[in-house]
Amino acid sequence: MPRWRLMAAAAAFTAYALLSWALMTWRPNSPWAVAALLGPVIVPLLVAGIVKGHRLALAGALLAIGLLAALLYTGNTAINRLYVLQHASLHALLGWGFAVTLRPGATPLITMLAERIHREFTPAMRAYTRWLTGLWVLYFVAMIGISFALYLFAPWAWWSFYGNVLTPLAAALFFAVEHVVRYWRHPEFERVSLGQVVQAWRASGR
């Protein structure tokens, strides 16, 4: 990906994160806020359900749309809880997607992706990618725990900042730190680009 596209995508994502934080903090019950905050979650589910024929994704999207419609129609002020649930559900699904590949006889998710990228896949790579898959599971669980703790014990503005701004920053930091640790512990590993990782993810069909 050209550098200017990467920078443009980062700028757009940052602007969206800040807008979401502002809407969730000061206008959480506004229909526009609901559409802006939950639309990027519902739309991919609809696309996956309709275009790719994933029935579970389609059912989830329709259920979310129905729930949102009911909340907006009744003016339910508990919509903040829906934002927290959406955040937790997303991380729980991601965590489950990684964890289920750690079961006996299965190939860990990151191992599967790495095998598609590296021309020579060594036993050390297999062990490291399995460990990394488990570490991502712990990361998703920790994000859910922090989310619930902030919602229960901190002002709503704190959770909003965490959910919209700190969450993507934490994921980016995890990627960056893991990249440094990987080649510090295993300098013999073949270097790969972000583009190769994205292509491997798409090829996996997940």
MARVEXDREN-159353 format. One line per 3 residues: number of its first residue (from 0); their letters; for each residue x negated, y, z negated of N, C-alpha, C, CB. Coordinates in pm, 1 decimal, always signed. Each point is the difference from the previous one (the first is absolute). Last residue first. Glycine has a CB too. Layout:
BEGIN
NUM) a) X Y Z X Y Z X Y Z X Y Z | ...
***
This chain:
BEGIN
205) rgs) +1161.8 -1581.0 -648.6 +58.1 +36.1 -129.8 +50.4 +142.4 +3.8 -153.2 -159.3 -117.2 | -93.0 -107.8 +464.5 +144.9 -4.2 +6.0 +67.8 +39.0 -129.9 -24.1 -174.6 +169.0 | -457.2 +150.7 -2.5 +46.9 -99.4 -96.7 +151.6 -13.0 +0.2 -199.5 +49.0 -139.5
202) arw) -42.1 +275.2 +400.6 -2.8 -133.8 +61.5 +52.3 -105.4 -95.3 -194.1 +69.1 +139.2 | +145.0 +376.3 -290.7 +107.7 -8.6 +98.6 +7.3 -139.9 +60.0 -27.5 +244.1 +51.0 | -326.9 -158.6 -342.6 +127.1 +2.6 -74.4 +117.2 -14.0 +95.8 -103.7 +144.8 -177.8
199) aqv) -326.7 -100.7 +358.5 +16.5 -132.1 -59.9 +132.3 -8.6 -75.2 -249.2 -22.8 -19.2 | +126.2 +438.2 +199.8 +33.6 -94.5 +106.5 +22.1 -140.1 -54.6 -132.1 +137.8 +159.9 | -15.7 +193.1 -458.0 +137.6 +27.6 +42.0 +42.3 -98.3 +108.4 -28.4 +243.6 -57.6
196) vqg) -419.4 -259.1 -82.1 +88.2 -48.3 -107.1 +145.9 +17.6 +40.3 -174.2 +57.2 -173.0 | -154.1 +118.9 +456.2 +1.2 -145.8 +7.8 +92.4 -60.1 -106.0 -234.4 +4.9 +89.6 | +163.4 +461.2 -94.4 +78.7 -39.5 +115.5 +8.4 -150.3 +15.0 -65.9 +210.3 +109.6
193) lsv) -212.7 -16.6 -437.7 +139.9 +3.6 -39.7 +89.7 -43.4 +114.7 -51.0 +183.2 -162.0 | -444.4 -380.3 +167.1 +63.7 +131.1 +1.4 +144.5 -10.6 -46.1 -151.3 +72.4 +186.2 | -308.9 -378.5 -318.2 +119.4 +5.6 +84.3 +61.6 +138.5 -11.4 +41.3 -248.3 -29.0
190) ref) -536.7 -59.2 -79.1 +79.8 +122.0 -11.6 +118.1 -5.7 +95.6 -204.1 +130.4 -67.3 | -51.1 -563.3 -167.6 +10.9 +77.8 +123.7 +89.9 +121.7 -21.4 -34.9 -209.3 +136.2 | -249.8 -22.5 -538.7 +127.9 -6.3 +71.1 -3.0 +89.2 +123.3 +118.8 -48.0 -216.0
187) eph) -474.1 +11.6 -118.3 -10.6 -86.4 +118.0 +129.6 -8.4 +79.1 -171.6 -130.2 -120.8 | +108.3 +364.4 -303.1 -51.1 +77.1 +115.1 -10.6 -83.7 +126.9 -125.9 +142.3 -159.7 | +387.2 -172.5 -310.8 -26.7 -91.6 +111.8 -48.8 +79.7 +121.7 +177.1 -162.0 -85.5
184) rwy) -91.6 +377.8 -333.5 -14.5 -136.8 -48.1 -41.7 -95.6 +111.1 +171.4 +48.5 -173.2 | -96.2 +398.4 +286.4 -101.2 +3.5 -104.7 -26.6 -141.6 -51.8 +70.9 +234.5 -63.8 | +267.6 -153.8 +378.5 -130.2 -2.8 +64.3 -114.8 +22.1 -98.5 +109.5 +82.2 +206.9
181) rvv) +342.1 -92.6 -372.3 -18.8 -115.8 +87.5 -140.8 -5.9 +57.3 +241.8 +8.8 +55.7 | -95.0 +367.4 -313.9 -35.3 -116.9 -81.5 -30.0 -120.7 +88.3 +143.9 +87.0 -186.8 | +12.2 +307.0 +396.3 -134.0 +20.9 -55.2 -45.8 -123.6 -76.9 +43.5 +247.5 -14.9
178) hev) +393.8 -249.5 +181.0 -93.7 +0.6 +112.2 -143.5 +12.9 -50.2 +176.4 +101.7 +147.6 | +177.3 -62.4 -456.7 -22.0 -139.5 +40.2 -100.8 -8.0 +113.5 +233.1 -57.8 -71.2 | -95.5 +483.7 -69.3 -85.4 -63.3 -101.2 -30.7 -144.1 +38.4 +98.0 +148.8 -177.1
175) aff) +200.7 +89.0 +455.3 -133.7 +58.2 +6.3 -95.0 -68.3 -98.1 +101.3 +218.4 +69.3 | +359.6 -342.1 -65.2 -66.2 -40.5 +123.5 -145.3 +47.4 +1.7 +220.9 +8.0 +120.1 | +44.8 +140.0 -474.8 -25.9 -144.0 -12.2 -74.3 -49.8 +123.3 +206.9 -29.0 -142.1
172) laa) -54.4 +469.7 +145.6 -116.8 -14.8 -86.7 -36.7 -146.8 -16.6 +62.9 +210.4 -120.5 | +328.7 -107.7 +356.9 -117.0 +40.7 +77.9 -127.6 -15.8 -81.5 +142.3 +161.1 +128.8 | +263.4 -243.3 -348.6 -24.8 -103.5 +100.4 -123.3 +32.8 +83.1 +245.2 -49.2 +8.1
169) alp) -101.1 +371.0 -316.9 -53.9 -116.3 -69.5 -31.4 -112.4 +97.6 +129.3 +63.7 -203.9 | +87.8 +319.7 +363.3 -140.0 +29.3 -29.0 -66.2 -118.6 -70.2 +54.5 +245.4 -16.3 | +411.5 -261.5 +105.5 -81.7 -20.5 +120.2 -147.7 +29.3 -22.6 +199.1 +57.4 +134.8
166) tlv) +78.9 +10.6 -515.8 +9.6 -137.6 +49.3 -79.0 -21.1 +129.1 +224.6 -15.8 -106.4 | -173.6 +452.1 -102.5 -106.3 -84.5 -53.9 +5.1 -143.0 +53.0 +2.9 +141.1 -203.4 | +332.9 +172.5 +347.4 -134.1 +50.5 +31.6 -108.8 -96.3 -48.4 +88.1 +235.0 -14.7
163) ngy) +388.6 -325.6 -46.8 -12.4 +54.9 +135.2 -141.5 +41.3 +39.4 +230.8 +76.2 -26.2 | -97.8 -270.7 -410.9 +61.5 -80.3 +103.7 -28.3 +47.6 +140.6 +173.0 -51.5 -161.5 | -330.0 +297.5 -223.9 -63.1 -132.2 +8.9 +54.6 -79.4 +118.3 -33.0 +0.9 -248.6
160) fsw) +229.8 +409.9 +148.1 -135.2 +22.9 +52.4 -72.8 -132.7 +17.0 -7.4 +226.3 -110.8 | +429.7 -244.7 -87.6 +12.0 +41.5 +138.9 -137.3 +21.1 +63.4 +220.1 +106.4 -53.3 | -188.8 -196.1 -409.0 +22.9 -119.2 +80.7 +6.9 +35.8 +148.0 +122.1 -106.4 -191.8
157) waw) -166.2 +462.8 -103.0 -120.5 -82.0 -1.7 +18.3 -123.6 +85.9 -54.4 +83.7 -228.9 | +420.3 +201.9 +159.1 -95.6 +59.7 +93.9 -129.4 -80.5 +4.6 +99.5 +226.2 -43.5 | +242.1 -335.1 -272.6 +26.5 -48.6 +135.1 -99.3 +55.0 +101.8 +240.2 -18.5 -60.5
154) paf) -396.4 -41.5 -453.9 +96.9 +79.6 +76.8 +14.7 -51.7 +142.1 -56.7 +198.4 -139.4 | -89.3 -563.6 -217.9 -53.8 +127.0 +47.8 +108.4 +80.1 +72.6 -229.1 -104.3 +20.8 | +277.8 -352.9 -206.8 -62.4 +79.3 -105.6 -51.6 +136.5 +43.2 -59.8 -212.8 -100.9
151) lyl) +294.2 -133.4 +382.0 +58.7 -13.1 -132.8 -52.7 +103.7 -99.0 +26.7 -241.9 +45.6 | -191.9 +214.1 +407.4 +143.8 +26.9 +4.6 +61.2 +0.4 -140.0 +9.4 -104.2 +227.6 | -464.7 -14.3 -175.9 +20.9 +142.8 +23.0 +149.0 +34.2 -0.9 -212.4 +8.4 +134.2
148) afs) +96.2 -462.1 -169.1 -44.8 +72.1 -119.2 +23.0 +150.5 +15.7 -172.1 -179.0 -42.9 | +259.6 -106.3 +411.0 +101.9 -13.5 -104.7 -38.8 +77.2 -125.9 +60.6 -225.0 +91.6 | -377.2 +217.6 +260.6 +123.6 +65.7 +42.9 +105.8 -4.2 -109.7 -51.8 -61.7 +236.9
145) igi) -350.3 -177.7 -292.7 -20.3 +143.9 -18.5 +126.7 +75.9 +35.0 -244.2 -25.6 +50.7 | +248.5 -435.7 +33.7 -5.0 +27.5 -142.9 -16.7 +147.1 -30.4 -94.8 -224.1 -32.6 | +73.8 +78.2 +481.1 +136.7 -11.2 -51.6 +2.4 +33.7 -149.0 +54.1 -176.2 +173.2
142) mav) -471.4 +155.1 +33.5 +72.7 +116.9 +49.3 +144.3 -0.3 -49.8 -147.2 +4.3 +203.0 | -127.0 -380.1 -295.6 -38.3 +116.6 -80.1 +75.9 +125.2 +43.1 -226.3 -101.0 -32.4 | +281.9 -291.0 +286.0 +63.0 -15.3 -131.2 -31.1 +120.0 -88.4 -15.9 -249.9 +20.3
139) fyl) -198.2 +227.7 +396.5 +143.0 +28.3 +16.8 +74.3 -12.0 -132.9 -12.5 -83.5 +236.6 | -446.2 -31.0 -235.0 +18.4 +143.2 +27.7 +148.3 +34.7 +11.0 -221.6 +5.2 +118.7 | +94.2 -457.6 -157.2 -11.0 +70.5 -127.2 +20.8 +149.7 +16.5 -156.1 -176.2 -79.6
136) vwl) +140.2 -79.8 +470.1 +119.6 -36.4 -76.3 -0.1 +73.3 -134.6 +7.0 -227.5 +113.0 | -388.0 +265.1 +155.0 +109.4 +82.5 +50.6 +129.8 -31.6 -74.5 -111.5 +9.9 +226.0 | -259.2 -275.4 -320.7 -18.0 +133.7 -56.7 +108.6 +95.5 +48.2 -246.7 -40.4 -11.8
133) gtl) +223.5 -399.6 +189.2 +49.8 +1.1 -136.8 -11.6 +136.7 -64.6 -62.5 -237.9 -17.9 | -122.1 +186.8 +442.7 +145.1 -17.3 +9.6 +62.8 +2.0 -139.4 -28.2 -134.4 +212.3 | -439.1 +132.6 -184.3 +55.6 +131.0 +32.8 +151.9 -6.2 +14.0 -214.5 +59.4 +115.0
130) wrt) -26.0 -461.2 -187.1 -6.6 +85.2 -119.4 +65.6 +134.8 +26.1 -211.6 -114.6 -70.1 | +163.1 -167.0 +436.0 +100.1 -55.4 -91.8 +5.6 +83.0 -128.8 -37.6 -231.4 +96.2 | -291.3 +337.2 +214.8 +131.4 +43.8 +47.4 +113.0 -58.4 -83.9 -94.3 +19.5 +229.9
127) yar) -356.0 -147.3 -323.9 +21.4 +142.3 -28.0 +139.7 +44.2 +42.0 -245.0 +40.8 +29.6 | +105.7 -485.0 +64.6 +15.7 +19.6 -144.0 +31.8 +146.7 -31.9 -159.5 -191.1 -42.3 | +64.4 +82.1 +488.8 +125.3 -64.5 -40.2 +25.3 +22.3 -149.7 -29.3 -174.2 +182.0
124) map) -377.7 +320.8 -0.5 +109.8 +84.8 +44.0 +133.7 -57.2 -44.4 -136.3 +73.7 +196.1 | -242.4 -331.3 -274.2 -2.3 +117.7 -87.5 +112.3 +96.1 +37.0 -248.7 -24.4 -28.4 | +176.0 -357.4 +302.0 +64.3 -33.9 -127.9 +2.2 +117.2 -97.4 -73.3 -234.7 +33.2
121) tfe) +53.6 +371.2 +483.5 -80.4 -82.4 -90.6 +79.2 -37.4 -125.9 -208.4 +111.7 +86.9 | +276.7 +42.6 +456.1 +66.7 +9.7 -130.2 -64.9 -97.8 -96.2 +217.6 +69.5 +108.5 | -306.7 +207.1 +384.6 -48.9 -109.6 -83.7 +57.2 +17.9 -140.0 -214.0 -22.2 +136.7
118) rhi) +364.3 +317.4 +180.9 -40.8 -103.7 +93.7 -52.9 -122.8 -73.1 -52.9 +176.6 +168.5 | +425.1 +184.9 -356.1 -141.7 -36.3 -2.2 -28.7 -114.0 +96.5 -14.4 +75.0 -238.2 | +467.1 +88.9 +192.2 -89.9 +110.9 +32.0 -143.7 -45.8 +17.2 +150.6 +151.3 -125.3
115) rea) +224.2 -430.7 -9.2 +31.2 +51.6 +133.9 -101.8 +103.9 +45.7 +242.0 -42.9 -43.9 | -258.7 -144.2 -392.2 -34.6 -103.2 +96.8 +26.9 +45.4 +143.0 +50.7 -172.5 -172.3 | +79.8 +446.6 -192.7 -144.5 +3.1 +21.1 -43.6 -103.5 +102.7 -29.5 +80.0 -234.2
112) lmt) +482.4 -67.4 +95.6 -33.3 +116.6 +82.0 -148.2 +2.9 +32.6 +188.6 +126.1 -103.8 | -37.5 -464.3 -184.3 +56.0 -20.3 +132.6 -35.6 +116.4 +93.1 +187.6 -133.0 -101.9 | -303.9 +167.6 -351.5 -82.5 -101.6 +66.4 +46.9 -20.8 +143.3 -42.4 -112.6 -220.7
109) ilp) +297.9 +383.9 -56.6 -118.4 +71.0 +49.0 -98.2 -96.6 +65.0 +29.6 +172.4 -179.6 | +365.5 -360.0 -8.9 +31.4 +95.1 +106.6 -124.3 +67.7 +55.2 +220.7 +36.9 -105.8 | -244.7 -536.5 -95.8 +20.6 +135.7 -52.2 +11.7 +101.9 +112.6 -126.4 -62.8 -206.2
106) tag) +268.5 -449.1 +261.5 -115.7 +84.0 +28.9 +26.1 +140.1 -54.2 -55.9 -136.0 +207.2 | +255.7 -357.9 -398.0 +22.6 +114.5 +88.2 -131.4 +74.8 +22.4 +238.8 +20.2 -81.8 | -193.5 -400.9 -217.0 +21.4 -44.3 +137.3 +22.2 +111.6 +98.9 +92.8 -202.4 -94.1
103) prl) +10.3 +306.2 -414.0 -83.0 -111.8 +48.6 +37.6 -41.3 +141.8 -24.2 -79.1 -235.3 | +116.4 +586.6 +104.3 +46.5 -129.1 -49.5 -86.6 -112.4 +58.2 +236.1 +90.6 -22.1 | -254.9 +390.3 +121.2 -100.1 -57.1 -90.1 +40.8 -136.4 -53.7 -66.0 +230.4 -61.6
100) tva) +333.5 +64.2 +341.9 -105.1 -62.6 +81.0 -111.0 -59.2 -85.6 +52.3 +160.5 +182.2 | +314.8 +82.3 -368.4 +49.4 -127.8 +51.2 -105.3 -70.4 +85.1 +232.6 +91.8 -3.3 | -310.0 +350.5 -179.3 -8.2 -108.2 -98.5 +40.5 -134.8 +57.7 +46.7 +166.7 -176.9
97) fgw) -15.1 +242.8 +436.2 -137.8 -42.2 -21.5 -5.9 -124.2 -88.2 -75.4 +237.6 +25.5 | +495.1 -50.4 +53.6 -54.7 -38.4 +129.6 -144.6 -44.1 -9.1 +156.5 +158.2 +106.0 | +59.2 +20.6 -487.9 +45.5 -136.3 +29.1 -57.2 -49.3 +132.4 +210.7 +43.4 -128.9
94) gll) -295.5 +402.0 +10.6 -70.1 -91.0 -89.5 +37.7 -144.4 +24.7 -9.4 +180.5 -168.0 | +240.9 +150.7 +403.9 -138.0 -9.0 +46.7 -79.4 -98.0 -86.2 +12.8 +236.8 +84.8 | +422.2 -144.8 -220.0 +1.1 -75.7 +124.8 -140.4 -16.5 +56.2 +229.7 +84.9 +46.4
91) ahl) -175.9 +185.3 -426.9 +25.9 -140.2 -34.1 -0.3 -86.6 +125.6 +135.0 +72.8 -199.6 | -174.4 +392.6 +245.8 -124.3 -58.3 -50.5 +18.7 -146.8 -37.6 -69.0 +225.8 -83.5 | +450.1 +8.1 +228.0 -98.3 -2.5 +108.5 -129.5 -65.1 -46.2 +101.9 +207.3 +97.3
88) sah) +234.4 -131.9 -416.4 +34.9 -108.9 +91.8 -101.3 -12.5 +112.1 +240.3 +34.5 -53.7 | -276.9 +324.9 -255.6 -36.0 -127.0 -60.7 +26.5 -116.8 +94.8 +50.2 +97.2 -224.6 | +80.1 +333.4 +364.8 -145.7 -4.0 -15.4 -44.8 -135.5 -54.5 -2.9 +248.7 -38.7
85) qlv) +463.7 -166.4 +61.0 -55.5 -12.3 +134.6 -152.4 -12.6 -5.8 +193.0 +133.9 +92.1 | +34.6 -46.6 -492.1 +23.2 -137.2 +44.6 -57.6 -22.6 +138.3 +206.6 -9.4 -138.7 | -216.6 +444.6 -33.9 -92.3 -84.7 -76.0 +13.1 -145.2 +45.5 +14.3 +156.9 -198.0
82) ylr) +287.5 +147.8 +381.1 -134.3 +28.8 +48.6 -102.9 -89.0 -69.0 +68.7 +236.6 +47.1 | +370.5 -257.3 -198.8 -12.2 -65.4 +130.5 -138.0 +24.6 +58.7 +246.7 +25.7 +38.0 | -124.5 +188.7 -434.6 -28.8 -140.7 -25.5 -17.2 -76.2 +131.0 +128.9 +13.0 -215.0
79) nia) +8.1 +434.8 +228.8 -142.0 -9.4 -36.1 -40.1 -145.2 -23.9 +10.3 +229.7 -101.5 | +441.6 -105.7 +172.1 -74.5 -33.1 +121.4 -150.3 -4.6 -25.9 +181.0 +105.7 +135.9 | +228.1 -17.3 -420.3 -101.0 -100.2 -33.5 -85.2 -35.5 +120.7 +151.3 -89.8 -176.2
76) tng) +240.3 +385.8 +155.6 -125.0 +67.4 -33.5 -111.0 -97.8 -36.5 +133.5 +194.0 -77.6 | +323.8 -213.4 +407.5 -65.6 -64.2 -113.6 -135.3 +65.6 -26.0 +118.1 -217.1 +51.3 | +270.1 +292.2 +273.7 -78.9 +101.7 -67.3 -72.6 -53.9 -121.2 +160.0 +168.0 +80.6
73) tyl) +130.1 -391.2 +260.5 +46.4 +17.2 -137.6 -76.0 +108.7 -74.4 +63.8 -238.7 -0.5 | -176.9 +131.5 +450.7 +144.0 +26.9 -0.8 +50.3 +28.8 -140.6 +26.1 -146.9 +199.9 | -478.6 +16.3 -129.1 +23.5 +135.1 +49.6 +148.5 +36.4 -5.4 -200.7 -23.0 +148.3
70) laa) +73.8 -414.8 -270.8 -56.2 +96.8 -93.5 +29.0 +143.6 +42.7 -178.9 -164.5 -55.6 | +305.3 -189.3 +343.5 +82.2 +1.1 -121.6 -50.1 +103.4 -99.6 +51.3 -241.8 +34.4 | -302.4 +170.9 +357.6 +127.1 +62.6 +32.5 +89.4 +10.0 -123.6 -18.6 -88.4 +234.2
67) llg) -386.4 -145.9 -273.1 -22.5 +143.5 +12.3 +130.2 +73.5 +28.5 -231.9 -44.8 +81.8 | +244.2 -422.9 -88.2 -23.2 +52.4 -134.4 -21.2 +150.5 +3.0 -99.4 -219.0 -67.0 | +141.2 -9.2 +478.9 +125.7 -0.6 -74.1 -14.5 +58.4 -139.3 +68.1 -198.8 +129.9
64) ial) -456.4 +143.2 +128.6 +84.9 +104.8 +58.1 +132.4 +8.0 -74.1 -107.7 -34.5 +224.1 | -186.6 -310.8 -342.6 -51.5 +130.2 -43.3 +85.9 +113.5 +53.4 -230.7 -95.3 -7.7 | +331.6 -340.3 +150.7 +30.5 +13.7 -142.5 -46.0 +135.5 -51.5 -20.2 -248.2 -29.4
61) lag) -91.5 +133.3 +468.0 +143.0 +26.8 -10.4 +42.4 +17.9 -146.0 +37.7 -131.4 +210.7 | -486.9 +9.1 -126.4 +27.5 +134.2 +51.1 +147.1 +36.2 -14.1 -189.2 -25.7 +160.0 | +53.4 -410.8 -275.3 -51.6 +97.9 -94.9 +28.6 +141.9 +43.1 -176.4 -160.3 -61.3
58) ala) +284.0 -190.8 +355.1 +89.4 -1.5 -115.6 -44.6 +102.1 -104.2 +49.9 -242.5 +42.1 | -326.0 +179.1 +330.0 +123.9 +66.2 +39.8 +97.4 +6.0 -116.7 -33.4 -78.5 +235.6 | -365.8 -158.2 -298.3 -27.3 +142.7 +11.2 +126.5 +76.6 +36.1 -235.5 -50.9 +68.3
55) lrh) +261.0 -416.0 -75.3 -17.0 +51.4 -135.7 -25.6 +150.0 +1.7 -89.2 -222.3 -72.4 | +115.2 -13.6 +484.0 +130.1 +16.7 -64.0 -10.7 +57.8 -140.1 +82.5 -189.7 +134.5 | -381.2 +234.1 +317.0 -21.2 -39.2 -139.7 +128.9 +26.1 -77.9 -249.7 +52.2 +14.5
52) gkv) +133.6 +30.8 +475.0 +90.4 -104.3 -43.8 -23.2 -50.4 -141.4 +14.0 -62.1 +233.7 | -219.3 +425.7 +54.2 -74.9 -124.0 -20.4 +86.7 -113.9 -52.4 -200.4 +138.1 -43.1 | +394.5 +292.8 +141.0 -90.4 -27.8 +111.4 -67.7 -136.5 -14.1 -37.9 +245.9 +24.0
49) iga) +339.4 -98.0 -368.5 +68.4 +1.5 +129.8 -91.9 -44.4 +113.5 +145.8 +184.1 -84.3 | -309.2 -157.3 -371.0 +118.0 -85.4 +3.3 +62.8 -10.9 +136.9 +38.0 +61.1 -232.8 | -411.2 +225.5 +151.8 -41.0 -139.7 -14.6 +119.5 -93.7 +9.8 -191.4 +72.8 -143.0
46) vll) +280.3 +385.5 +149.3 -72.2 -38.2 +121.5 -41.2 -146.2 -6.5 -82.5 +235.5 +26.8 | +281.7 -49.9 -409.0 +96.8 -12.6 +108.1 -68.0 -47.1 +129.2 +139.6 +181.1 -106.1 | -414.1 -83.1 -257.5 +76.8 -120.8 -26.5 +103.2 -23.9 +109.4 -34.7 +33.0 -245.6
43) pvi) -218.2 +366.3 +258.5 -78.2 -118.6 +39.5 +72.0 -131.8 -27.0 -204.3 +131.5 -45.9 | +431.6 +265.8 -94.1 -13.7 -9.6 +145.8 -87.7 -118.1 +41.8 +29.3 +247.7 +13.9 | +30.1 -132.0 -480.8 +114.2 -66.8 +60.2 -19.2 -21.7 +149.8 +145.3 +102.0 -174.6
40) vpg) -471.5 +137.8 -76.1 +4.7 -138.8 -46.8 +110.3 -76.5 +72.3 -88.0 +71.0 -225.0 | +18.0 +395.6 +301.3 -116.5 -74.2 +49.2 -7.5 -143.9 -49.8 -117.5 +215.7 +10.2 | +477.2 +70.3 -170.0 +8.7 -31.1 +142.5 -119.1 -77.6 +52.7 +133.6 +203.5 +25.2
37) lla) -78.5 -8.5 -473.2 +28.7 -142.2 +18.0 +12.4 -40.9 +146.6 +114.3 +5.6 -219.0 | -221.0 +451.3 +81.5 -77.6 -86.7 -88.1 +20.4 -148.5 +27.9 +14.8 +177.4 -170.5 | +219.9 +175.0 +409.5 -143.9 +15.6 +21.4 -81.0 -101.7 -78.8 +37.6 +241.8 +40.9
34) ava) +437.5 -225.7 -93.3 -35.2 -42.8 +136.1 -150.8 +5.2 +22.1 +221.9 +82.7 +81.9 | -52.8 +80.1 -490.8 +18.4 -145.3 +7.8 -43.0 -51.9 +137.5 +190.8 +14.2 -165.5 | -186.8 +448.5 +99.9 -108.5 -62.0 -75.9 +8.2 -151.9 +9.5 -3.5 +196.5 -156.7
31) wps) +348.0 +55.0 +346.7 -122.3 +13.1 +79.3 -117.9 -64.5 -70.5 +87.7 +211.4 +98.6 | +329.8 -189.3 -322.2 +0.4 -99.1 +109.4 -125.0 +5.7 +85.5 +245.8 +15.0 +2.6 | -263.0 +134.0 -521.5 +38.3 +55.3 +129.1 +0.2 -109.1 +106.8 -95.1 +223.1 -66.7
28) npr) -40.9 -255.9 -406.1 +131.9 -49.2 +38.8 +48.4 +54.4 +133.5 +51.0 -20.1 -239.3 | -480.9 +142.1 +29.6 +4.6 -145.8 +16.6 +133.4 -52.9 +49.5 -166.1 -12.8 -178.7 | -110.8 +467.2 +137.7 +129.8 -27.1 +62.9 +20.6 -150.3 +18.5 -10.1 +222.7 +117.7
25) wtm) -379.9 -40.3 -345.9 +94.2 +110.8 -15.1 +137.2 -24.3 +64.1 -197.0 +147.7 -5.5 | -166.6 -482.4 -4.7 -10.9 +72.7 -126.4 +113.0 +99.9 -18.1 -246.2 -28.2 +10.3 | +192.1 -230.7 +389.9 +35.6 -89.3 -108.8 -1.0 +71.6 -134.8 -93.9 -189.7 +131.5
22) law) -42.8 +425.3 +259.7 +141.9 -34.5 +7.5 +42.2 -84.8 -119.4 -12.0 +10.6 +249.9 | -446.5 +96.4 -210.2 +79.5 +119.6 -27.8 +149.2 -32.2 +0.1 -179.5 +141.5 +103.0 | -118.5 -486.6 +17.7 -16.2 +34.3 -141.6 +86.6 +119.8 -37.1 -234.1 -90.1 +5.3
19) sll) +211.1 -32.6 +445.1 +77.1 -97.3 -76.8 -6.9 +30.5 -148.7 -43.5 -172.1 +175.7 | -222.1 +429.1 +111.5 +141.5 +33.0 +18.0 +87.4 -94.6 -81.3 -48.5 +88.2 +230.2 | -410.9 -177.2 -220.4 +27.2 +120.4 -79.1 +145.7 +42.4 +11.5 -236.7 +72.0 +33.0
16) aya) +92.1 -436.5 +229.3 -9.3 -35.0 -141.8 +33.3 +119.6 -88.1 -173.4 -171.8 +54.9 | +146.4 +237.8 +413.6 +119.7 -75.8 -36.9 -0.8 -35.4 -148.7 +11.2 -92.3 +233.1 | -390.7 +302.3 -54.8 +113.1 +92.9 -1.4 +128.0 -70.0 -41.2 -110.0 +134.5 +178.2
13) tfa) -272.4 -399.3 -118.5 -14.3 +85.4 -118.3 +116.8 +96.3 -11.7 -248.6 -18.5 +17.0 | +221.9 -247.9 +368.0 +35.2 -81.7 -116.0 -9.2 +81.5 -128.1 -82.0 -204.3 +119.0 | -57.1 +406.2 +279.2 +144.7 -20.8 +1.9 +44.7 -80.6 -121.6 -2.2 +9.4 +251.0
10) aaa) -460.0 +53.6 -188.9 +64.9 +127.2 -32.2 +151.2 -14.5 -5.6 -189.3 +120.7 +107.9 | -65.8 -492.2 +29.9 -22.5 +26.4 -142.1 +68.0 +128.8 -43.0 -217.8 -121.6 +12.9 | +225.6 +10.4 +442.7 +84.6 -92.0 -75.3 -14.7 +23.6 -149.9 -20.1 -169.0 +184.3
7) aml) -259.9 +412.4 +100.0 +138.5 +45.4 +15.3 +94.9 -88.7 -78.7 -54.7 +90.7 +226.6 | -398.1 -214.2 -208.4 +16.8 +120.2 -82.1 +143.2 +52.3 +7.6 -241.3 +56.8 +36.7 | +127.7 -420.5 +237.3 -7.0 -41.6 -139.6 +23.4 +118.9 -92.6 -159.2 -184.0 +62.6
4) rwr) +124.3 +267.7 +393.6 +126.3 -67.0 -30.2 +4.6 -44.7 -145.7 +15.6 -75.6 +238.4 | -412.0 +261.6 -74.7 +102.2 +104.3 -10.7 +137.3 -60.4 -29.9 -131.6 +143.0 +159.3 | -248.2 -426.9 -84.8 -4.3 +67.6 -129.4 +110.6 +102.8 -14.6 -244.5 -36.3 -4.9
1) pm) +315.8 -403.4 +314.3 -78.9 +123.0 +1.1 +9.0 +73.4 -132.8 +37.1 +17.7 +245.5 | +10.8 -555.1 -207.8 +85.4 +120.0 +0.0 -88.2 +124.0 +0.0 +184.4 -122.9 -123.4
***
